Amino acid sequence: MTEAIGVVKSIVPLAKMRQTSPMFISYRLSTFSIALLGLVSCGPLPVYYNTDSDQARTSSDTLACQVKALKEAPVANEVRQRAPSYYPGTRHCSQGNCWSRPGYWVDGGSYTVDLNQGLRRRVEQSCMAQKGYQQVELPRCTKEQAAALQSLSARSTRSSGLSKNGLSENACALRQKDGSTVILPKL
């Protein structure tokens, strides 16, 4: 059985196998997707902020605006299909003997698009603006920052260094398991 592996490797060079292997293409796509998700999770977190509202009120207003946006721009999923890819056949010759490998098609796959997602986001932002909120981007809190800032906010209600929008200069955003966002230190 081990002799067959050497024969196959001598017939199809590794460079050719990589170019035509659909499995290799899906591997590269998976790797790229994981890397992209890793970068997105490190970026700033957009949050709604109003100097006159506490975080419980902000969460309540955000939920109300999200429900309003969902009613006005409901989910409208559309299934789309990517174009299939064709991998042409190859011809191999060795010591006067030639053989051909036929070409083949690989399905492009299908995906779903929510046609109202952008509109729903704009309706939510408009609703929050009407309630006096502005959307700001804050850096994500690390676990160490979250522990330190929660203990700091428990001791003092106001921080000394405020930025132009009324938030503390060392403020950061922390995404909760339920999907809500908390701004630390709590002001």
Backbone as ProteinMPNN parsed JSONL, in Angstrom:
{"seq_chain_A": "MTEAIGVVKSIVPLAKMRQTSPMFISYRLSTFSIALLGLVSCGPLPVYYNTDSDQARTSSDTLACQVKALKEAPVANEVRQRAPSYYPGTRHCSQGNCWSRPGYWVDGGSYTVDLNQGLRRRVEQSCMAQKGYQQVELPRCTKEQAAALQSLSARSTRSSGLSKNGLSENACALRQKDGSTVILPKL", "coords_chain_A": {"N_chain_A": [[0.813, -1.183, 0.0], [2.013, 1.21, 0.631], [3.612, 1.72, -1.547], [1.919, 2.735, -3.476], [1.389, 5.347, -2.687], [3.799, 6.691, -3.271], [3.785, 6.433, -6.062], [1.515, 7.923, -6.817], [2.306, 10.441, -5.916], [4.431, 10.874, -7.641], [3.165, 11.114, -10.067], [1.394, 13.321, -9.876], [2.531, 16.373, -9.301], [3.253, 18.248, -6.267], [2.809, 21.029, -6.428], [0.908, 21.249, -8.502], [-1.182, 19.809, -7.349], [-1.949, 21.5, -5.262], [-2.936, 23.718, -6.639], [-5.232, 22.824, -7.911], [-6.814, 21.634, -6.04], [-9.854, 21.572, -4.449], [-10.193, 21.311, -1.732], [-7.899, 22.474, -0.663], [-8.327, 25.118, -1.364], [-10.626, 25.745, 0.15], [-9.48, 25.463, 2.645], [-7.655, 27.605, 2.701], [-9.481, 29.722, 2.567], [-10.876, 29.351, 4.974], [-8.816, 29.809, 6.835], [-8.25, 32.5, 6.288], [-10.709, 33.653, 7.03], [-10.814, 33.139, 9.805], [-8.614, 34.619, 10.664], [-9.491, 37.2, 9.978], [-11.75, 37.464, 11.658], [-10.451, 37.462, 14.108], [-9.063, 39.909, 13.991], [-11.192, 41.733, 13.86], [-12.397, 41.42, 16.353], [-10.64, 42.734, 17.998], [-10.799, 45.399, 17.525], [-12.148, 48.795, 17.976], [-15.203, 49.326, 19.871], [-18.413, 50.163, 18.928], [-20.588, 52.272, 20.713], [-23.575, 53.592, 22.233], [-23.936, 56.782, 23.701], [-24.935, 59.032, 26.23], [-24.682, 61.895, 28.114], [-26.486, 62.431, 30.153], [-27.782, 60.088, 30.818], [-27.97, 56.997, 32.624], [-26.402, 53.723, 32.545], [-28.292, 51.684, 32.637], [-30.601, 52.92, 31.713], [-29.713, 53.588, 29.158], [-29.387, 51.026, 28.033], [-32.056, 50.172, 28.038], [-33.234, 52.11, 26.33], [-31.803, 51.538, 23.986], [-32.655, 48.921, 23.419], [-35.387, 49.42, 22.975], [-35.228, 51.013, 20.665], [-34.046, 49.198, 18.912], [-36.07, 47.291, 18.68], [-38.053, 48.873, 17.51], [-36.764, 49.472, 15.082], [-36.61, 46.902, 13.992], [-39.297, 46.362, 13.586], [-39.959, 48.323, 11.688], [-38.177, 47.824, 9.613], [-38.125, 44.883, 8.763], [-36.498, 41.623, 8.919], [-35.295, 40.556, 5.85], [-34.427, 38.098, 4.256], [-32.446, 36.892, 1.585], [-31.559, 34.314, -0.54], [-28.57, 33.699, -2.131], [-26.385, 32.673, -4.818], [-23.06, 31.726, -5.358], [-20.874, 31.906, -8.197], [-19.998, 28.937, -9.968], [-16.764, 27.278, -10.038], [-14.413, 26.419, -12.538], [-12.056, 23.933, -13.048], [-9.583, 23.306, -15.197], [-8.666, 20.394, -17.137], [-5.646, 18.408, -17.085], [-2.685, 17.43, -18.871], [-0.41, 14.854, -18.819], [2.818, 13.691, -19.512], [5.182, 11.086, -19.677], [8.084, 9.451, -20.376], [7.277, 8.852, -23.003], [4.684, 7.937, -22.659], [1.444, 9.16, -22.36], [-1.137, 10.706, -20.497], [-4.36, 11.93, -19.582], [-6.029, 14.102, -17.36], [-9.317, 14.763, -16.66], [-11.11, 17.929, -16.752], [-12.957, 19.656, -14.152], [-15.886, 20.817, -12.373], [-16.477, 22.957, -9.574], [-18.793, 23.542, -7.109], [-19.976, 26.779, -6.313], [-21.31, 27.427, -4.013], [-23.844, 28.62, -1.684], [-25.222, 31.575, -0.141], [-26.644, 33.726, 2.38], [-28.296, 36.847, 2.376], [-29.273, 39.659, 4.2], [-31.479, 41.894, 3.198], [-32.483, 44.212, 4.377], [-30.739, 45.021, 6.36], [-28.921, 47.247, 6.473], [-30.725, 49.418, 6.347], [-32.187, 48.923, 8.681], [-30.202, 49.387, 10.614], [-29.772, 52.134, 10.214], [-32.289, 53.166, 10.944], [-32.337, 52.475, 13.653], [-30.139, 54.018, 14.602], [-31.107, 56.584, 14.058], [-33.347, 56.682, 15.745], [-32.073, 56.497, 18.264], [-30.588, 58.867, 18.187], [-32.655, 60.729, 18.245], [-33.4, 60.418, 20.864], [-31.354, 61.605, 22.146], [-28.811, 60.471, 22.161], [-25.407, 59.839, 21.256], [-23.282, 58.137, 18.961], [-20.361, 56.585, 19.842], [-17.009, 55.391, 19.5], [-15.319, 53.151, 21.431], [-12.335, 51.789, 22.927], [-11.948, 48.242, 23.375], [-12.338, 46.67, 26.542], [-9.808, 45.071, 28.413], [-9.485, 42.072, 30.388], [-8.088, 42.677, 32.71], [-8.275, 45.481, 32.775], [-11.043, 45.758, 33.052], [-11.517, 44.658, 35.611], [-9.99, 46.433, 37.198], [-11.13, 48.961, 36.561], [-13.804, 48.618, 37.314], [-13.583, 48.391, 40.08], [-12.528, 50.913, 40.603], [-14.623, 52.603, 39.738], [-16.509, 51.918, 41.596], [-15.535, 53.085, 43.87], [-15.355, 55.85, 43.283], [-17.513, 58.331, 41.905], [-17.138, 60.065, 39.829], [-14.667, 60.639, 37.335], [-11.466, 62.196, 37.116], [-10.141, 63.042, 34.685], [-11.697, 64.034, 31.93], [-12.853, 63.453, 28.635], [-13.655, 65.143, 25.502], [-16.322, 64.353, 24.955], [-17.457, 63.853, 27.391], [-16.872, 61.446, 28.547], [-14.669, 59.43, 30.545], [-11.124, 59.595, 30.105], [-9.824, 57.182, 30.196], [-11.802, 55.419, 29.589], [-13.473, 52.454, 28.54], [-15.087, 49.894, 26.546], [-17.173, 47.144, 27.295], [-18.371, 44.113, 26.228], [-21.223, 42.384, 27.109], [-22.434, 39.048, 27.972], [-25.093, 38.808, 27.237], [-25.292, 40.414, 25.054], [-25.496, 43.132, 25.43], [-23.799, 46.287, 26.006], [-21.361, 47.609, 28.168], [-20.069, 50.567, 29.543], [-16.998, 51.329, 30.922], [-14.972, 53.308, 33.105], [-17.929, 53.422, 35.113], [-19.851, 56.24, 34.893]], "CA_chain_A": [[0.0, 0.0, 0.0], [2.857, 2.397, 0.694], [4.166, 1.987, -2.874], [0.94, 3.52, -4.229], [1.544, 6.755, -2.328], [4.922, 7.206, -4.047], [3.388, 6.507, -7.472], [0.611, 9.056, -6.963], [3.091, 11.673, -5.765], [5.271, 11.085, -8.819], [2.294, 11.471, -11.188], [0.848, 14.655, -9.671], [3.424, 17.156, -8.451], [2.584, 18.946, -5.176], [2.366, 22.35, -6.872], [-0.325, 21.071, -9.263], [-2.23, 19.382, -6.431], [-2.414, 22.659, -4.514], [-3.673, 24.632, -7.495], [-6.522, 22.293, -8.352], [-7.535, 20.967, -4.967], [-10.879, 22.39, -3.803], [-9.999, 21.253, -0.296], [-6.874, 23.456, -0.33], [-8.949, 26.434, -1.495], [-11.479, 25.953, 1.32], [-8.575, 25.619, 3.785], [-7.167, 28.989, 2.674], [-10.612, 30.581, 2.887], [-11.125, 29.195, 6.415], [-7.736, 30.484, 7.54], [-8.464, 33.934, 6.116], [-11.892, 34.029, 7.815], [-10.445, 33.124, 11.219], [-7.742, 35.77, 10.89], [-10.321, 38.396, 9.904], [-12.541, 37.519, 12.89], [-9.545, 37.841, 15.181], [-8.793, 41.336, 13.893], [-12.414, 42.478, 14.152], [-12.668, 41.369, 17.786], [-9.686, 43.589, 18.7], [-11.052, 46.789, 17.176], [-13.013, 49.543, 18.882], [-16.586, 48.883, 19.983], [-19.321, 51.312, 18.865], [-21.584, 52.299, 21.777], [-24.367, 54.81, 22.353], [-23.604, 57.475, 24.937], [-25.618, 60.276, 26.55], [-24.144, 62.314, 29.413], [-27.554, 62.501, 31.147], [-28.405, 58.77, 31.04], [-27.143, 55.941, 33.187], [-26.28, 52.599, 31.611], [-29.541, 50.92, 32.6], [-31.494, 53.672, 30.815], [-29.159, 53.442, 27.809], [-29.736, 49.673, 27.571], [-33.49, 50.167, 27.788], [-33.482, 52.889, 25.116], [-31.236, 50.806, 22.85], [-33.561, 47.808, 23.132], [-36.61, 49.98, 22.386], [-34.922, 51.436, 19.291], [-33.811, 47.998, 18.108], [-37.387, 46.706, 18.402], [-38.69, 49.774, 16.539], [-36.089, 49.277, 13.794], [-36.986, 45.583, 13.482], [-40.678, 46.467, 13.101], [-40.006, 49.167, 10.496], [-37.356, 47.202, 8.563], [-37.982, 43.483, 9.189], [-35.492, 40.792, 8.242], [-35.696, 40.141, 4.502], [-33.318, 37.274, 3.776], [-32.44, 36.445, 0.194], [-30.52, 33.32, -0.767], [-27.828, 33.94, -3.367], [-25.459, 31.596, -5.136], [-21.8, 32.125, -5.988], [-20.617, 31.238, -9.468], [-19.133, 27.752, -9.837], [-15.405, 27.413, -10.569], [-14.003, 25.315, -13.399], [-10.635, 23.595, -13.016], [-9.347, 22.582, -16.451], [-7.914, 19.143, -17.078], [-4.209, 18.491, -17.355], [-2.124, 16.329, -19.644], [0.893, 14.489, -18.293], [3.574, 12.749, -20.345], [6.399, 10.595, -19.068], [8.728, 8.381, -21.128], [6.48, 8.531, -24.176], [3.305, 7.617, -22.297], [0.698, 10.361, -21.977], [-2.468, 10.514, -19.957], [-5.061, 13.188, -19.308], [-6.986, 14.158, -16.258], [-10.364, 15.672, -17.138], [-11.454, 19.089, -15.942], [-14.133, 19.455, -13.311], [-16.525, 21.996, -11.811], [-16.68, 22.982, -8.128], [-19.928, 24.395, -6.771], [-19.604, 28.01, -5.625], [-21.997, 27.499, -2.727], [-24.862, 29.648, -1.541], [-25.131, 32.376, 1.066], [-27.854, 34.484, 2.664], [-28.104, 38.285, 2.568], [-30.416, 40.381, 4.756], [-31.588, 43.101, 2.386], [-32.865, 45.367, 5.197], [-29.818, 45.209, 7.476], [-28.44, 48.627, 6.485], [-31.856, 50.279, 6.689], [-32.493, 48.694, 10.092], [-29.156, 50.061, 11.379], [-30.023, 53.584, 10.127], [-33.488, 53.462, 11.735], [-31.918, 52.405, 15.054], [-29.309, 55.18, 14.898], [-31.983, 57.751, 14.051], [-34.142, 56.604, 16.974], [-31.202, 56.83, 19.392], [-30.261, 60.291, 18.082], [-33.831, 61.461, 18.709], [-33.434, 60.315, 22.327], [-30.225, 62.371, 22.675], [-27.585, 59.684, 22.238], [-24.456, 59.876, 20.149], [-22.549, 56.876, 18.861], [-18.92, 56.762, 19.985], [-16.244, 54.141, 19.456], [-14.406, 53.024, 22.567], [-11.532, 50.563, 22.87], [-12.474, 47.124, 24.169], [-11.67, 46.476, 27.829], [-9.178, 43.785, 28.696], [-9.978, 41.545, 31.667], [-7.417, 43.416, 33.779], [-8.886, 46.81, 32.815], [-12.402, 45.631, 33.559], [-11.452, 44.473, 37.06], [-9.477, 47.663, 37.81], [-12.057, 50.068, 36.373], [-15.009, 48.378, 38.108], [-13.283, 48.743, 41.467], [-12.352, 52.368, 40.613], [-15.932, 53.257, 39.648], [-17.236, 51.658, 42.84], [-15.025, 54.015, 44.876], [-15.633, 57.248, 42.946], [-18.579, 58.454, 40.922], [-16.645, 60.845, 38.689], [-13.242, 60.539, 37.087], [-10.932, 63.546, 36.956], [-9.814, 63.385, 33.305], [-12.809, 63.797, 31.019], [-12.6, 63.814, 27.243], [-14.596, 66.133, 24.981], [-17.704, 63.879, 24.948], [-17.922, 63.622, 28.747], [-16.391, 60.157, 29.044], [-13.329, 59.401, 31.105], [-10.104, 59.326, 29.083], [-9.468, 55.763, 30.232], [-13.031, 54.634, 29.413], [-13.45, 51.384, 27.547], [-16.373, 49.214, 26.415], [-17.142, 45.718, 27.61], [-19.553, 43.44, 25.702], [-21.765, 41.391, 28.032], [-22.86, 37.802, 27.34], [-26.438, 38.98, 26.674], [-25.206, 41.273, 23.869], [-25.457, 44.543, 25.802], [-22.46, 46.839, 26.155], [-21.174, 48.419, 29.368], [-18.943, 51.492, 29.467], [-16.271, 51.408, 32.179], [-15.647, 53.305, 34.398], [-19.306, 53.909, 35.1], [-19.911, 57.65, 35.326]], "C_chain_A": [[0.861, 1.252, 0.0], [3.48, 2.719, -0.656], [3.212, 2.87, -3.681], [1.065, 4.997, -3.917], [2.672, 7.373, -3.135], [4.576, 7.353, -5.516], [2.487, 7.713, -7.689], [1.388, 10.36, -6.858], [3.968, 11.925, -6.976], [4.438, 11.495, -10.024], [1.821, 12.915, -11.066], [1.787, 15.417, -8.747], [2.623, 17.949, -7.415], [2.068, 20.305, -5.615], [1.058, 22.245, -7.646], [-1.472, 20.664, -8.344], [-2.792, 20.585, -5.681], [-3.269, 23.581, -5.372], [-5.067, 24.111, -7.822], [-7.345, 21.678, -7.232], [-8.57, 21.899, -4.337], [-10.73, 22.4, -2.283], [-8.959, 22.285, 0.138], [-7.447, 24.859, -0.399], [-9.834, 26.712, -0.293], [-10.636, 26.112, 2.582], [-8.064, 27.058, 3.848], [-8.276, 29.96, 3.043], [-10.928, 30.523, 4.38], [-10.072, 29.94, 7.224], [-7.907, 31.989, 7.465], [-9.631, 34.412, 6.974], [-11.566, 34.096, 9.301], [-9.558, 34.31, 11.546], [-8.54, 37.07, 10.888], [-11.173, 38.547, 11.16], [-11.675, 37.925, 14.078], [-9.247, 39.328, 15.167], [-10.013, 42.164, 14.26], [-12.674, 42.513, 15.65], [-11.704, 42.23, 18.594], [-9.97, 45.07, 18.473], [-11.952, 47.484, 18.179], [-14.463, 49.068, 18.808], [-17.495, 50.108, 19.906], [-20.406, 51.197, 19.948], [-22.359, 53.603, 21.717], [-24.061, 55.443, 23.707], [-24.385, 58.778, 25.033], [-25.162, 60.663, 27.948], [-25.204, 62.299, 30.511], [-28.174, 61.149, 31.486], [-27.428, 57.81, 31.698], [-27.189, 54.735, 32.249], [-27.532, 51.738, 31.553], [-30.53, 51.593, 31.647], [-31.016, 53.541, 29.369], [-29.509, 52.078, 27.233], [-31.213, 49.584, 27.221], [-33.833, 50.925, 26.509], [-32.957, 52.179, 23.868], [-32.154, 49.659, 22.448], [-34.843, 48.309, 22.471], [-36.37, 50.399, 20.939], [-34.655, 50.246, 18.382], [-35.127, 47.323, 17.746], [-38.119, 47.548, 17.368], [-38.093, 49.562, 15.149], [-36.474, 47.934, 13.175], [-38.416, 45.58, 12.947], [-40.735, 47.236, 11.789], [-39.21, 48.592, 9.326], [-37.115, 45.746, 8.944], [-36.904, 42.745, 8.383], [-36.06, 40.323, 6.908], [-34.528, 39.37, 3.893], [-33.532, 36.865, 2.326], [-31.278, 35.479, 0.033], [-29.882, 33.598, -2.128], [-26.823, 32.815, -3.57], [-24.223, 32.176, -5.802], [-21.624, 31.334, -7.283], [-19.743, 30.008, -9.246], [-17.766, 28.025, -10.459], [-15.076, 26.187, -11.41], [-12.495, 25.151, -13.303], [-10.346, 22.749, -14.244], [-8.51, 21.32, -16.233], [-6.448, 19.378, -17.398], [-3.772, 17.264, -18.143], [-0.706, 16.095, -19.145], [1.54, 13.476, -19.235], [4.851, 12.365, -19.615], [6.884, 9.396, -19.877], [7.86, 7.906, -22.286], [5.053, 8.129, -23.892], [2.614, 8.895, -21.813], [-0.67, 9.961, -21.427], [-3.05, 11.88, -19.625], [-5.96, 13.029, -18.097], [-8.046, 15.155, -16.69], [-10.565, 16.862, -16.203], [-12.706, 18.813, -15.111], [-14.627, 20.801, -12.775], [-16.631, 21.84, -10.298], [-17.79, 23.985, -7.847], [-19.454, 25.613, -5.981], [-20.25, 28.153, -4.263], [-23.031, 28.619, -2.7], [-24.653, 30.38, -0.224], [-26.402, 33.203, 1.201], [-27.496, 35.939, 2.928], [-29.392, 38.864, 3.139], [-30.486, 41.728, 4.045], [-31.886, 44.352, 3.21], [-31.88, 45.676, 6.321], [-29.32, 46.652, 7.57], [-29.533, 49.605, 6.889], [-32.201, 50.145, 8.172], [-31.478, 49.413, 10.985], [-29.383, 51.577, 11.382], [-31.24, 53.987, 10.948], [-33.131, 53.447, 13.224], [-31.095, 53.631, 15.443], [-30.134, 56.46, 14.944], [-32.817, 57.806, 15.327], [-33.296, 57.002, 18.179], [-30.802, 58.306, 19.365], [-31.432, 61.15, 18.556], [-33.943, 61.436, 20.231], [-32.222, 60.994, 22.967], [-28.918, 61.616, 22.794], [-26.7, 59.961, 21.033], [-23.701, 58.549, 20.142], [-21.06, 57.195, 18.904], [-18.258, 55.391, 19.909], [-15.241, 54.158, 20.59], [-13.566, 51.767, 22.408], [-12.168, 49.485, 23.746], [-11.658, 46.983, 25.448], [-10.997, 45.103, 27.869], [-9.729, 43.299, 30.038], [-9.371, 42.317, 32.836], [-8.019, 44.814, 33.923], [-10.277, 46.743, 33.422], [-12.404, 45.497, 35.073], [-11.013, 45.765, 37.743], [-10.491, 48.798, 37.711], [-13.351, 49.867, 37.144], [-14.76, 48.722, 39.572], [-13.093, 50.251, 41.601], [-13.701, 53.067, 40.598], [-16.771, 53.001, 40.892], [-16.8, 52.643, 43.92], [-15.375, 55.46, 44.569], [-16.679, 57.314, 41.852], [-18.138, 59.228, 39.695], [-15.144, 60.677, 38.568], [-12.718, 61.938, 36.795], [-10.686, 63.916, 35.506], [-10.943, 63.04, 32.362], [-12.417, 64.227, 29.621], [-13.701, 64.745, 26.769], [-16.049, 65.655, 24.986], [-18.219, 63.537, 26.342], [-17.508, 62.281, 29.33], [-14.997, 60.314, 29.642], [-12.333, 59.061, 29.999], [-9.703, 57.858, 29.058], [-10.699, 54.873, 30.096], [-12.837, 53.581, 28.329], [-14.812, 50.694, 27.563], [-16.195, 47.724, 26.645], [-18.448, 45.101, 27.141], [-19.967, 42.344, 26.675], [-22.199, 40.142, 27.259], [-24.235, 37.928, 26.697], [-26.458, 39.906, 25.463], [-25.183, 42.748, 24.187], [-24.008, 44.976, 26.012], [-22.425, 47.733, 27.384], [-19.945, 49.288, 29.164], [-18.304, 51.546, 30.848], [-15.266, 52.552, 32.09], [-17.044, 53.901, 34.27], [-19.326, 55.329, 35.656], [-21.293, 58.024, 35.75]], "O_chain_A": [[0.468, 2.264, -0.581], [3.846, 3.868, -0.901], [3.666, 3.676, -4.492], [0.864, 5.828, -4.803], [2.517, 8.485, -3.641], [5.026, 8.3, -6.16], [2.676, 8.454, -8.654], [1.149, 11.286, -7.632], [4.23, 13.08, -7.312], [4.951, 12.163, -10.922], [1.843, 13.656, -12.048], [1.837, 15.145, -7.548], [1.461, 18.284, -7.645], [0.976, 20.699, -5.205], [0.175, 23.082, -7.46], [-2.604, 21.112, -8.526], [-4.004, 20.672, -5.487], [-4.231, 24.167, -4.876], [-5.992, 24.905, -7.992], [-8.473, 21.242, -7.467], [-8.2, 22.915, -3.75], [-11.093, 23.375, -1.624], [-9.111, 22.908, 1.189], [-7.094, 25.709, 0.419], [-9.798, 27.821, 0.242], [-11.038, 26.826, 3.5], [-8.04, 27.663, 4.92], [-8.031, 30.927, 3.764], [-11.22, 31.555, 4.985], [-10.401, 30.627, 8.192], [-7.731, 32.685, 8.465], [-9.546, 35.477, 7.585], [-12.001, 35.022, 9.986], [-9.725, 34.942, 12.589], [-8.289, 37.95, 11.712], [-11.306, 39.656, 11.677], [-12.13, 38.657, 14.957], [-9.185, 39.951, 16.227], [-9.878, 43.2, 14.911], [-13.128, 43.532, 16.171], [-11.938, 42.438, 19.785], [-9.416, 45.912, 19.179], [-12.459, 46.862, 19.112], [-14.89, 48.485, 17.811], [-17.37, 51.01, 20.734], [-21.056, 50.16, 20.08], [-21.858, 54.606, 21.209], [-23.942, 54.755, 24.72], [-24.491, 59.53, 24.065], [-25.243, 59.853, 28.871], [-24.862, 62.167, 31.687], [-29.024, 61.081, 32.373], [-26.236, 57.796, 31.39], [-27.935, 54.736, 31.27], [-27.809, 51.123, 30.523], [-31.211, 50.922, 30.871], [-31.831, 53.399, 28.457], [-29.889, 51.98, 26.067], [-31.577, 48.982, 26.211], [-34.626, 50.45, 25.695], [-33.595, 52.216, 22.815], [-32.402, 49.449, 21.26], [-35.332, 47.7, 21.52], [-37.218, 50.163, 20.079], [-35.001, 50.282, 17.201], [-35.286, 46.835, 16.628], [-38.736, 47.007, 16.45], [-38.82, 49.482, 14.159], [-36.645, 47.842, 11.96], [-38.72, 44.885, 11.978], [-41.47, 46.857, 10.877], [-39.541, 48.85, 8.169], [-36.025, 45.401, 9.4], [-36.472, 43.194, 7.322], [-37.156, 39.768, 6.842], [-33.743, 39.916, 3.117], [-34.642, 36.539, 1.905], [-30.149, 35.781, 0.421], [-30.573, 33.714, -3.141], [-26.459, 32.105, -2.633], [-24.323, 33.012, -6.7], [-22.16, 30.237, -7.435], [-18.835, 30.04, -8.414], [-17.631, 28.904, -11.31], [-15.414, 25.061, -11.046], [-11.747, 26.116, -13.458], [-10.802, 21.61, -14.337], [-7.752, 21.211, -15.269], [-6.071, 20.427, -17.919], [-4.403, 16.208, -18.089], [0.097, 17.024, -19.06], [0.897, 12.531, -19.693], [5.517, 13.209, -19.014], [6.147, 8.423, -20.038], [7.724, 6.705, -22.52], [4.268, 7.992, -24.831], [3.139, 9.614, -20.964], [-1.266, 8.978, -21.868], [-2.324, 12.852, -19.415], [-6.555, 11.979, -17.855], [-7.715, 16.284, -17.053], [-10.232, 16.805, -15.019], [-13.42, 17.84, -15.355], [-13.885, 21.783, -12.731], [-16.846, 20.738, -9.793], [-17.733, 25.132, -8.29], [-18.623, 25.487, -5.082], [-19.775, 28.932, -3.436], [-23.073, 29.459, -3.598], [-23.997, 29.877, 0.687], [-27.151, 33.358, 0.237], [-26.518, 36.233, 3.616], [-30.478, 38.595, 2.625], [-29.646, 42.599, 4.27], [-31.564, 45.456, 2.772], [-32.17, 46.525, 7.163], [-29.304, 47.219, 8.662], [-29.295, 50.516, 7.682], [-32.476, 51.142, 8.841], [-31.855, 49.987, 12.006], [-29.213, 52.232, 12.41], [-31.23, 55.041, 11.585], [-33.576, 54.315, 13.974], [-31.326, 54.221, 16.498], [-29.886, 57.327, 15.781], [-32.971, 58.873, 15.921], [-33.755, 57.765, 19.029], [-30.69, 58.929, 20.42], [-31.227, 62.18, 19.197], [-34.525, 62.346, 20.821], [-32.071, 60.967, 24.188], [-28.0, 62.083, 23.468], [-27.179, 60.273, 19.942], [-23.509, 57.923, 21.184], [-20.561, 57.98, 18.098], [-18.872, 54.369, 20.216], [-14.417, 55.067, 20.696], [-14.023, 50.785, 21.823], [-12.839, 49.787, 24.733], [-10.439, 47.155, 25.44], [-11.558, 44.107, 27.412], [-10.381, 44.066, 30.747], [-10.047, 42.582, 33.83], [-8.25, 45.285, 35.037], [-10.642, 47.599, 34.228], [-13.2, 46.146, 35.752], [-11.594, 46.157, 38.755], [-10.692, 49.526, 38.683], [-13.95, 50.845, 37.591], [-15.633, 49.284, 40.234], [-13.467, 50.818, 42.628], [-13.916, 54.015, 41.352], [-17.657, 53.794, 41.209], [-17.594, 53.002, 44.789], [-15.663, 56.229, 45.485], [-16.726, 56.452, 40.974], [-18.715, 59.058, 38.621], [-14.434, 60.586, 39.57], [-13.456, 62.778, 36.279], [-11.005, 65.04, 35.12], [-11.132, 61.872, 32.025], [-11.736, 65.236, 29.436], [-14.587, 65.103, 27.545], [-16.948, 66.496, 25.019], [-19.312, 62.983, 26.469], [-17.775, 62.011, 30.501], [-14.249, 61.222, 29.281], [-12.659, 58.326, 29.067], [-9.289, 57.343, 28.019], [-10.648, 53.695, 30.45], [-12.132, 53.796, 27.342], [-15.6, 50.89, 28.489], [-15.196, 47.128, 26.241], [-19.52, 45.504, 27.592], [-19.163, 41.48, 27.025], [-22.317, 40.177, 26.035], [-24.524, 37.238, 25.72], [-27.523, 40.161, 24.901], [-24.881, 43.556, 23.309], [-23.113, 44.147, 26.172], [-23.343, 48.519, 27.617], [-18.913, 48.823, 28.68], [-18.994, 51.784, 31.84], [-14.726, 52.746, 31.001], [-17.298, 54.766, 33.432], [-18.864, 55.572, 36.77], [-21.53, 59.166, 36.144]]}, "name": "protein", "num_of_chains": 1, "seq": "MTEAIGVVKSIVPLAKMRQTSPMFISYRLSTFSIALLGLVSCGPLPVYYNTDSDQARTSSDTLACQVKALKEAPVANEVRQRAPSYYPGTRHCSQGNCWSRPGYWVDGGSYTVDLNQGLRRRVEQSCMAQKGYQQVELPRCTKEQAAALQSLSARSTRSSGLSKNGLSENACALRQKDGSTVILPKL"}
